[in-house]
């Protein structure tokens, strides 16, 4: 990235609104202010001004704000022009800014510059996008917590522990003549086990944060007329799907996003599994199988008067890697007690989608299998890449402990600790390949 370039973008969503913002960042921001309003506004003071075209004609009237470097979001000179929120007006303002020497910003480039200029670490920069994209109140609160450094502080504390232990271990390697026998010091094993404990706790918090960010993909599957669409309606709390007594009513995929105590769920209702001659129904079954392959969990719904494999795809033919919850529906017709039972083939929840019996047990089961506690104290927003980095760091710590307990090789232990530290540093951007940065920031909205 050429840091000398000045970038500009419309920072408010497309459409018509009361206020629209054009954001400028870079060394030309003061010159842009001079060309647009005839002067550079006093720093951090809202200034009423007319935004003018090259010939002096007024394009709009609004508020100008100037944030001189380094006291700005990006760490560069930043100018914000807050005008009226019409797409034509904002386009005129942006074109005038580009005439004055700025170039259009790439998606996420403002946040990328904030990261590169040390205003935010990588986890905080990602939290900016997560806060914007939050779909639940809980997710918004966790994203705000991450933006304030909740994740970064815990990562840094764990990293500092690794650095201290590495220093001690490598001292024994570098100064063998000093007769430093680090293995004889029980503190090494104690500190290493403490690091593993803290890494596990951090991973648990990150896993719940990642779940609250991305949600769980649940595919409702089973034989025709088992009550799959009725279950979708019961979980969604509204009549999303058409329900009839005719088998094969659902032919296309039906998607609905819901929440259970703040935990987002992506529900997918699918066509009933059976041998079908109708080409439309066959296509629906093909799509159902495709969704099953990509599910986080399958809700296999079957008529309570039959076994789980009745009249359709046998449960043992489902993908082995995808966990299954068996939903025994229509217990209002059988008198089966509602609730969760552990069967030889897996967890089974007896419900009546018609009367609502057993639905609370199903919701509690889904929260349980996801590891969702509902309590968010100490939890922060996290992404899959954070979990991957934590997993690699934790694996390296376990390897270091194995070295300590089996081979007593200081060099190997130091290398495992180095790898653990490096994996952890990827979360905040201490060790981050450029191609990863490109992937992360390209997912941001333009203007942020």
N, C-alpha and C positions, 0 to 999 in steps of 0.2 A: 504494500500500500504506500502511495506517495503521500507522506504526511503533509507536504506543502500544499496539496490540493484542498480547495474549499468545497464543501459539499452542501447540498440543499435538497429539501424534500417537503412535501405536504405532510404534516405530522398528525392530522386528524382524519378520521375515516371518510371514505367517499360518501357523497350524498349531500343533502341540504340540512344546514343547522344554523344556530344563532352565531356561532363563532367557528372560525377555521384558522389554523396555524400553519405558517411556513417557517421551517427551522433551517438555520444556516450555521455551519461550524467550520472554522478554519481561519487562516490569517487574513483573508479578504473580508471577513465579517464587518469590520469597521468601514471599509470602503463601500460595501453593499449598503450599509446604513446611510452613509453619506449620499449615495446615489438614489436611494429610495425616499429618504425623509429630509435630506439636506444637512444632517448632523449625526453625530454619534450620541445616542442617549446616555444619560448618566447611568453608571453601572447599577444594575439591580433595582432600578426605579422605573415603574410603569410610566410610559410617556405617550400621551395622546398625540397622534401625528397623522398626516396625510401621506399615503403611499403613492408616489408619482411615477409615471412612465418617462421614457427618455425625453419626450417633447415637453415635459412638465405637466401633462394632463393628469388629473387625479384618478387613480385606479380604484382606490378604496380609502377609507378612514378607519383607524383602529388604534391598537396599543402596540408600541415597540418596546422590547426588553433586550438589554445588552448585558452579557455576562463575560467579562474579560478573563482570559486565561491567567492562572490555572483554576480559578474558582468557578467552574462550570461543569455540566454533566460530562462532557467529553474531555475536559482538561484543556480545551482550545478556546479561542474567542468564539462565543456563540451569540447569535442574534435570532430573536423570535419576533415574527410579525403576526399579530393576532388581528385578523380582519373578520369580515362577515363570511359565514360558512356556506357560500354557494360554490359549486364546482367551477363555474366560469370565472368568478372573481379570483379564486385561489389559483387557477391555472394562469391567469394574467399576472398575478404576483410572482408565481414561481418562474415564469418565463422572463420577467424583468430581472429577477435575481440571477438567473443563468446568463442573461446579457451582461451582467456586471462582473462575470468571471467565475462564478461557481459552476459546478457540474452536478448532475443528478446523483443522489446518494443511492448506493446499493442497499438491498434489504439488510437491516441490522447494522449498517455501517456506523451510525452514531454510537450504539452500544459497543461495537467493536473498538472504536477509537477510545471510548471510556476505559475499556479493558487494557488496551495497549498503552495508554497513558497512565495506568496505575490508579484510576479512579474507582474501579471495581475489579474484583477478581472474577474468574470465569464463572464460578457458581453464582455469584451475585448478578452477573450480566445475564445469565440464563433465567434467573428469577424475575428479571424485568419482563421477559416474554411470557413467563408462566403467570405473572400477575395480570397481564393484559388478557391472557387467554383463559383465565379461571372461569369455571362453569358452576362452582359452588362457593358458598360463603367460607366453608372450611378451607378449600383450596386457596382462596384469595388470602386468607389469614396466614396460611403456611408459606405462600409465596412471599408475602411481605416479611415474614420472619426470616426467610432465607436471604432476601434482599438486604436485610439489616445485619447479616453476617452470622446467623445461627449455625448454619452448616460449616461455614469457613472456620469459625472459632473452634469447633470440635475437631475438624480435620487438622487444624494447626496444632492443637494440643496433642493429638495423637502423633503427628509428625515430629514434634519436639521430643516426645518420648523416644521415638525411634532414633533420632539424632544423638541423644544422650547415650543410648545403649550402643550405637555404632561407634561412638567416640571411645567408649570404654573397651570394646572388643578390639578395635583397630590399634589401640595403644599397646595391647599385648602382642600384636603382629609387628608393629613398627619398632618396639623396644624390647626385643627378646632378652637382651643382656641384663635388663633391669629385674629379671625374675618376677615379672608380673604374671601370676597364675590366675587368669580371670575365671577359670572354671572352678577354682576353689572358693570363689566368692558366691555365696548363695543368692546374692542380690541379682545376679545375671538372670538366673532362672525365674526368680520372683518378678523382676521387671518385665521379662518377656511374656510371662503368663498374664501379667496385668495388661500389657499391650494387646494381647489376643482377646482378653475379656472386653476391653474398651472398643476394640475393632468390631467385635460381635454386637455390642450394644449400638454402636453407630450404624452398623448394617441393618439392624432391626428397625431403627428409626427411619433410615433411608428407604427401606422396603415399604413401610407404611406410607411415607411421603410420596413414593413413586406410584403406589396404588391410588392415592387420593388425586394424583395428577392425571394419570392415564385411565384409571378405572379398570374394571374386570370385564372381559368379553365373554358373555354367557350365550351359548347356543342352545335353544330349546328344540329337542329332537325326539323322535319316537314314531310309533306306527300311526296310521290315520285314525282319526276319531278318538284319540286318547285324551284330548283336552289340552293340547299344546297352546292353541290360540286363547282358550279360556285362562290358562295360566299366565300368558302374556298380559291379558287384560287385568287379571287380579294383581299382578306385580306392578303394573303401570298405573292402576287405579282409574282406568278409563277404558272405553271400548275402542281399542286400537284395531283389533282384528275382527273380522266377521266370523261368527260362530253359528254353525248349523249342525243338524244331525247327519248331513250328507258327508261321507268320507271324501277326503281329497279337496276340501274347500280351499285350503291354503296352497297356492301353487307358486307364488313368488315369495321372496324374502321380505319379512316385516321387521323393521328396526325401531327400537325405542330406547331412549336414555332415561334412566331413573336414578334415584338416590335411596340408600338405606342408611339413615343416621349420618348423612354426609359422605358416605362411600358411593362413588359413581359406578353404575353398572350399565354396560351396553348389551341390551337384550336383542337376540335375533331369533324370531320365530321362523320355522322352516316347514317345508312340505313333508307330509307323512311318508315314512319309508315303506314302500311296497313295490311289487312288480306292476308297472303301469303301461298301458298301451297308448294312452293319450300322449301325443308328443309334447304338449304344453306341460302336463304333469311330470313327464319324464325329465324335462328340462329343470323343473322346480326341484326334483329329487337330486339331480346332478349338482345344482347350486347348493342344496342342503349339505351334501357330502363335502363340498368344497369348504363351506363355512365350518363344518365340524373339524376339519383338518387344521384350521387356524384358530380354534377356540382356546380360551384360557381354561374353560370348564364347560362340560356338557350337562345339561339337565335332561336326562332321559325320562320322558313322561310315558306312563303306560296305564291302561285301565286297571283299576284295583281288583277287578274280577279275574284278571289273567296274570301271567308271569311277565317279567321284564322284556323277554324276547318275543312276545306275542305278535303275530301277524306282521312282522317287519324285520328290519335288520337286527340280528341278534346282538345284544350288548357286547359280547366277547369279540365281535368284529369291529368294534370302534377302535380308533387309534390308541395304542397303548400309552403314548406319552401324554395324552389329554385326560385329566382326572374326570370322573363321572359321578354325579349325584343322581340316584334313581328316585323319581317322584311318582309314588303310587297315588294316582288321582281317583276321584269319584268314590271316596270312602263314605260319602253320604248314602251310597247305594249298597254298601257292604257292611257297614257298622264297624269297620276297622278303626281302632283308636288313632287319633291324630298324633303326629310327632315323629321324632327321629329315632331310628333303630339302626344298629350295625349288623348288616347281613354279611354272609360269606363273600358275596360279590361286591360289597362296598356299602357306603352310607345310603340309607333309604329314608325318605321323608314322606309320610302318609298325609295327604291333604284332600280337601275338596275345593277345587277352584270355584265351584258354584256357590258354596256357602261361606267360604273363607276359613274353614276349619284347617288348622295346621299351617297356615300361611306365616304366622309369627315364628313357628319353629323353623320353617324354611329360610326365612330372612336371617334368623340367628345363626343357622347352619352356614349360610353363605358368608356372613361376617367372620365366623370362626375359621372356615377353611382358608380365608384370605389373610388370616392373622390380623384382622382389623379389630382394634380394641374400642374405638370410638373416642378414647382419650387422646388428645393431641399435645399434651404437655411434653416438651422436649422434641417434638416431631417437626420436621421442616420439609419443604418441597424438594423432591429429588427426581432424577431422571435415570433411565436404564444405564446410561454410561457411568453414572456415579456408582450404581450397584456393581457394575462390571469392574470398575477400578477398585472398589472395596473388596470384592471377591478375590481379585488377584493379590491385593495387599495382604489379606488375611491368609491366603494360601502360602504366601512367602513367609509369613510369621510362623505358621505351623511347620514349614520346612526348616526354619531356623531352630525351632524348638527340638525337632527331630535330630538335627545335627548336634545340638548341645547334649542331648540325652544318649546318642548312639556313637557318633564318631569323634566328638570333641575337636573338630577341625575349625579353628578360629577363622581361617580364610573363607571357608564355605558359609559359615554363619554370618560373617560380615557382608558377603555378597547377597545372601537372602534378605538381610535387613536393608541393603541398598535397593533391591528390587521392590521391597514392600514400601519404602519411602517414595520411590519414583512413581509407583502406581497410585499412591495416595496424592502425590503432587499433581496428577492429571486432573483431579477434581477442581482445584482452584486455578489451574493454568500454569503452575510452576514448571511442569514438564508437559508440554502439549504440542503435537505436530501441527504444522500449518494447515494441512488438509483437514484436520479435525476442526480447527477454528472456522474454516470456510463452511463446513457442513453445519456447524452450530449456528453461526450468525446468518446464514442464508435462509434459515427458517423464521427469522424475525420479520415483522412488518416494516415496510418502507417508512422512514420518518422516525424510526426508533433504533 
